[in-house]
Structures are given as C-alpha cells and as structure tokens.
Amino acid sequence: MAVKNTNQSSSWTIENSSDLYGLHRWGKGYFSINEKGHVAISPKSSKGKDYDLIKLLNELESRNLKFPLLVRFDDILEDCLRNLHIAFENAITHYEYQGKYQGVFPIKCNQQRHVVEELVTSGSQWHFGLEAGSKAELLIALSILDDPHALLICNGYKDQRYIETAILARQLRRQPIVVIEQATDIDLIIKSSNLLGASPLIGIRAKLSSQSSGRWSNSIGDKSKFGLSIPEILQAIKRLKEANLLNELKLLHFHLGSQINDIGILKDALQEAGQIYVELINLGAPMGYLDVGGGLGIDYDGSQTASIASTNYSLQNYANDVVATIKECCASKNIKLPTLITESGRAIASHFSILIFNILGKNSLPSDIPKKDKKECLSVKNLRETLVHINNLKLKQEEDLTKLQEAWNDSLKFKADALAAFRLGYIDLVERSKAEQLTWACAKTIVNQLPKNVLLPKELKKLSESLAVTYYANLSVFRSAPDTWAIGQVFPIMPIHRLNQEPDQLGHFADLTCDSDGKLDQFIDNGKIKNLLPLHEFKSEEKYLIGLFLGGAYQEVMGNLHNLFGSTNAVHIRFNEKDNYKVEHVIRGNTKSNVLEYLEHDPEILLERLRKSSESAIQAGHLKIDDAQKLIEHVEASLRQSTYLQN
Ligand SMILES: *Cc1c(COP(=O)(O)O)cnc(C)c1O
C-alpha cells in the first residue's frame, strides 16, 4: 500500500531515514547512514572512521557467505566493554570511592566460544571475569578464564560435583566464588569442603524485598525462585560459622532481573543490599565483594523512557548510582568499601551483532481496478460507484472522517452481498474476484485520503494495517529472534540500504516457517510500539536487505529448530585503520544434515532409502536412470547446504 506521498522522493534525505528509523537514537553512535544511503558502522562509536555495511556484505557474499547472516563486530563488543569500565572509573573518581570495580560477563547471555574468548581477552586489562549459571557454563568458564585475578561467579542450581569442581578450581589459582542461592547449597558446601579438606570462596544471593518492574520483575521479591530470605541468610551465617567456613564468606549478590527500565528500582535495591552487606560484616563475615547482578538495560527504541523497550537512565547514571549508594551505606557505618561487581550481559553483548536477512517476495491484497464488462452484477456495480464516490470526497474537516467511514461500511456491505450471491450460485468466480479487487481499491483510496497526525477511528486505523504489504523474509524468527515471538521483545529493524529513497510502503515481515506466529510485526516507535514499518517497494530483480539490530544477547541460544531451520551463517569482523577489515572467524550455519541428525534421522539411511525406491521405479519403468540420478544429486547437495533459501 502506498503511503501518502507528502515528501517527493527527490526531496527525501538520509536524515529523513535516520529520523524515521531512529538509528541515531538507539545506535549509540555505532550505526549511521552514509551518503550512498547505506548503513555504516563506526566501530569506535562516533569517534573515528566508519565502514560501509553494504560493501562489506557484498564482499562476504563473494566468499559464499549467504543470507541470512549474523555479522558480529568484535570492535563494538570491545567498545561496549570498555565503556562499562570507563563509566565505573568515572563514578569511582567522582565519588572518591575507596574501592574498585571488577565486572564479570554472564555466560548465559551469549555462550559462543568466540564471544566469550573475545570478552576475556579484551577484558584482561581490567581482570574482567565470568559468571556461570549452570554446570556446563562453569566448564566454559574454567577453560577460557585463566587470569588468577579475574572472578568466576558460580551461580545457578548446584550439586556436589559443581561445588567440588569450584573448590578444586581454586587450587588451580582461579577465583571461583560459589554463591549460595538455595538453603540446601549450604549443606553441599559443607559436605564438599569436608571431603576435599579445602573450601571454596563463598557468596550469598539475597532475596531483596524491593519491587522491580518490567518483564523480569519476578526475579526478586519474596516469591522469587532465587536467593535467600533474611531469616535464611541468618541461618546460613550460623551454619557456616559452625562449620568454620564463615571466613570464606566474601560476597553478597543480588540480581533484579534483566532490562531494568526504571532507575528508581535499582536505587531502592542498592540501599537494601548495602545495608545487608553492612550487617553481614557485623555478623563476622569478612566480605569484600558486593555483586549487583545484571539488568543494566538497553535503550532499544532510543526514547530514554521507562517504557518496556527503553531505560530512563544512561550507563553513567547506573554506575553513579551503584557507586554513590554503596559508598553512602558503608561509609556511614565505617565499613571498608567493597569491590563492586556487575554481571551485565545485555548491556555488553547487544550492540555488536546485526542479523541481516533478504526479502524473498511480497504479498499485498489485490486492489487493481478490474475492467468493466457490459453485464455486471449489482454488488460489483455498487462497488464501482462507491469507489467513484470516495475519489470525489474532498476532505476539508476532521468531521469528514465519518464520510470515509460510511463509504467503507458501504464497501464492506457490497462485498458481503457479493459473497452471499456467490455462495448461492448467482454470480461466478470472475464477478466475485472483481468484488474483492474493488473492495480493496476502495480501502486503498480511503487510506490515501486519511489525514496524517490525526486520531483515527479504530476501524479506519485497522484498515491501513489490513492493507499492509507482507514481506517474505529469508529467516526463522524462532531460530534467530525468538524473544520477538516468546515475550514480545522489540528490536530495531530497518532496511540497511536505499535509505536515500523514501520508503513508500507500509509492511511487516513473515518468516519461512509454516507457523502464523513466524512474523515480525512489532516495531519500535520512540517509546511506543507500532505494527507496520515503512519499507521500500520490493523489486524482484534487486536485493532488499533488512537488518535486525541489538540482538547480540540471548537470541541465538534461545532459538529453536521449528520447521528445522538451523543456525544461520555467522562471521566475526575486525576493522583496521586502513579502511580495511578482517574476517576473523566464520561459523557456518547448520546444514540440513546437521538438523536432521539432531532429530536422529540419518542422512545416509535417508539417501539409501531414496536410492532403493528410485531403483524400483526404474525397474517398473516409471523413472529414467538420468532422472533418478538427478534426484539423488539434488538430495545430496541439499543435505550439505544451509536450511535457508538460496537466492
Ligand atoms: C541473566 C542474569 C544476568 C544477566 O542479566 P542482563 O540483564 O543480561 O545483564 C546476570 N546475573 C544473573 C544471576 C542472571 O541470572
């Protein structure tokens, strides 16, 4: 459907596109639009050079890296990590905090080896550590983190082997801190320590009573699944003391849940945790670390509000609040200031990857005006008259909206008449088709007449949505952007080229799966959410590439194999000063063989079965030998290839 053309294409500028898609608001300076109308990447944020994303993608395609493609920019990952440290350094200086900051990365946020390795390597200057939430993540941390000064926070459900592994790792000169999340963890810690004659460093996760907001608010509060209540903490101290382990209690931990959107909630929690920290010292624990967990939010829509896709604070506000609040709590009680730990995942790992997918085609409601025949049924005649009437309506005032509404009601009535007549056998398929085309032509004309920036009646608003163009995306949202489906997460999504042209269509995306939930139809809208995205006319002879931004955290591992769409190709890019880049790692996406094998199908057996039945078909004279061979070759090639469409 055409958007009302208030801006002539010739006057459309890249600034208009930047404003429309908001990338200067949510992109933190990493993304911009260059004079060619392409998205450009600035790996050091707005400082320094930028690189043309389309040029890069063309060159990746020449290396046979097809879409959908996940492009990871390691420079951006590093920059986000650096910014986190700079923010805490600034806050520590500003508030004269007599202590330090030492972060860890929660592995669950993105477990990919290259990502974890990159963070550990570039974070080594700050002794940046890792947080494990399961036994498997602990193994990743043990293999990748070998800095004796970096912390390894051991969270999650634990069994005896988990704890014994952590105790032994301490003797490897690592710094694992076993966080007591359940009262039963205490028994396991005591038992393991007795068994090994050595003890782990110990932390306690507190169940704070401060209320959180947002989607993950149930991560805290009295009913949360994690952490110890205050009576349980007191009991834990008693038991650790009896077991002679209180000396190892070094850390207090809390986690408010992901994507804290309101800073006020964090402040309350920090005060509460600060007081608990002080009390733990008064009860005889040596302490030394206060771990404020993750939850540092991302401004997905750039609106800087406490709405669900945004945050009402900056990274610096966050660091300031952590540092200032804890200083206040401890200094007033003459307590040595703790080393501050964050477990921010989303805030470090969101920006560095872009998921790029191509559009395979589009679908819109048929609204061409059919040729007039001599004899037409009454409904079709009525619809033609309604269309003329709508075209002649010259809207002058807002009240005239009711005229459009009336005209639309008429069109719907005539369409219903035509359908009834068809069901009863009075009109043929051709007449019915005309009725449908004319109804949508009426709708299109009405939508084109709708004034902008005016509150529309619900039905007229819905009308523009129903006329939207569906763009078919070479993608599975279940695989690559599962949070859009599972929890209604919105990511910035936009075309990454043609941004010097006005996008004159309104559309949404349907993915490759045979599932009506496989779609992207929620888009950022500066603090609100909209269902349609302005897009360019799709031309079948030209590639149209869309980017899903800020999806570097959580999406890949939460993705599933619905309809057997496997992982996409992924690349790691490193830029250098000479307008050049290096493809550091290529991670090939799953082949069809891979995904079949996950489900216990054996590609060899599959091929052999096909070979046998084509042999029988040859015997019976149904199939030529050449064609049988062609079929087998297609299947063999297909098994080796990606699960996505190849064009
Ligand atoms: C998930 C999780 C994190 C990471 O949260 P982000 O919102 O990604 O920063 C940190 N700590 C714990 C205990 C978690 O469960």
The ligand as an ORCA input file, in Angstrom:
! r2SCAN-3c Opt
* xyz 0 1
  C      20.662    -13.398     33.463
  C      21.498    -12.986     34.576
  C      22.389    -11.906     34.423
  C      22.465    -11.084     33.161
  O      21.451    -10.141     33.070
  P      21.479     -8.982     31.967
  O      20.139     -8.395     32.039
  O      21.777     -9.619     30.676
  O      22.528     -8.009     32.361
  C      23.210    -11.611     35.478
  N      23.145    -12.301     36.639
  C      22.291    -13.319     36.829
  C      22.279    -14.036     38.107
  C      21.432    -13.692     35.807
  O      20.567    -14.687     36.003
*
